[in-house]
Amino acid sequence: LDIQGGISHKYIQSDNKWLSSIMEESVLPKDFLRANHMSLFAKASYYSFDDFYYPTEGSNFMLTYDFNFLKTGVPDYTPTHIASLSYRTVIKLADEVAIIPDIRLRAVFDRNSIKARNSGSIGEFSLLHKNFIGGDMAGRYFEQQIPFVGFNNVYIADDILGCVALDFRVNPFKRMFLSFKNSVFLETDS
């Protein structure tokens, strides 16, 4: 069991060429690619897998909360709340057969994006305050990226995102694994 908390500084500055190479949507406001935020955070996690990539037993649970209270250079910045939950476990059906369910939820509560949606504009948000879905590995391109088997690229998702994946894994030989994966996700604005 690991419990952490404290204050963090998140900074990102990227160019649109890099972002458009991994994302389908490349028409983004210039400030979307720049962020300089201070936040309070809390994180609790439990990890008991016997192997990082191909576990045969164990579980992984993580619960996080971020309160972004300051954006440098923006005196009237509205704070943002971000909460996430992930759970993955191995359910053995036989010695060489297992089912691995994976549940991930992430919610961004940001009044700036709500105001922007209501007015029809893109709003004053940054890369750090969006959900991303796609790829096979969590956090591969963005810390807040949720994996989804059906998308090779990364997509911007709505403010509240949930994904459930199921991995049916067979181990016919020593270090050979055959996996059959399926995923489903739901998203909505806050």
Salt bridges, closest charged atoms under 4 A:
ASP51 OD1 - ARG175 NH2 3.84
ASP66 OD2 - LYS10 NZ 3.40
ASP102 OD1 - ARG104 NE 3.17
ASP136 OD1 - LYS181 NZ 3.29
ASP159 OD2 - ARG117 NH1 3.04
ASP159 OD1 - LYS130 NZ 3.63
ASP167 OD2 - ARG169 NH2 2.84
ASP189 OD2 - ARG117 NE 3.41
